[in-house]
């Protein structure tokens, strides 16, 4: 078993953020395992992205360029990736828990008869001793919420390699290296792998609907919970976010109640965010929600319950009626914001 391999996705001609997050984490894991970080990148004309991956710490890049790889298709990508894994035998393979990653990873795992843990929120290296007393060292701890977020499960895969996991977007930090790494490009002979069976599905037309709501990239988020009380009251959340130049988020309970759109949901079953400022309004602060926002630089909680769990992780807590507190905040910021 050798290095750590990251499957890289592209987004509008650039390396997707989730892939950069995984590469950053892979560097940390590789440091503990004393190995290197490798990446797999496929597409029509993606070779120019090699320099970007070098800036983030990739030592070796497996590059597959072909016209048929312009858009993701399961058979094409899975055959290529399986061939790379079988020849290089990485000890760990990481995917983003995106639409593509959730489709590709199980296909690859099944072909390799390997284990796979989905939707991880943390990855660590550690040891494990099974019930029979067999000891294993330097395993990948694949950590994810389970049973609706009521417990945190740590999963290991000591018997079947590579160890594979999909990781949710935004749960890990991305940090560029101060010094670029020279990437060794390894080109894949696509003509010898892509056969007629890959053409079982053909793309006739492709329509992409751009996101109208993108809270993941916002640096200021005002999030409302079920405690806001109604969809009408949620207008206060929108007003405060507008004054601050931020975006509106919501807890799952608020989304289920119809107070906000599903795209605004933050938490284990929504998106994970790391804004500079997160204002929580009427949210109790259960782990299902806080797992998606506790990495925020500054957290302000507004809740009438002084014992609400959200206050324990907040930098500043306001105990009071949101119908009184929020309008005062809006009024203040309108007067004093430039």
Secondary structure, DSSP 8 states (H G I E B T S, - for coil): ---EEEE--EETTEE-HHHHHHHHHHHHHHHHHT--EEEEEEESS-GGGHHHHHHTT-SEEEEEE-GGGSS--HHHHHHHHHHHHHHH--SEEEEESSHHHHHHHHHHHHHHT--EEEEESEEEEEEEE-TT--EEEEEEEEEEEEGGGTEEEEE---SSSSEEEEE-TTSS-----SS----EEEE--GGGT--GGGGGS----------S---TT-SEEEEE-GGG-STTTHHHHHHHHHHHT-EEEE-HHHHHTTSS-GGGBBSTTSB----SEEEEES----HHHHTTTTT-SEEEEEES-TT-THHHH-SEEEES-HHHHHHHHHHHHHHH--
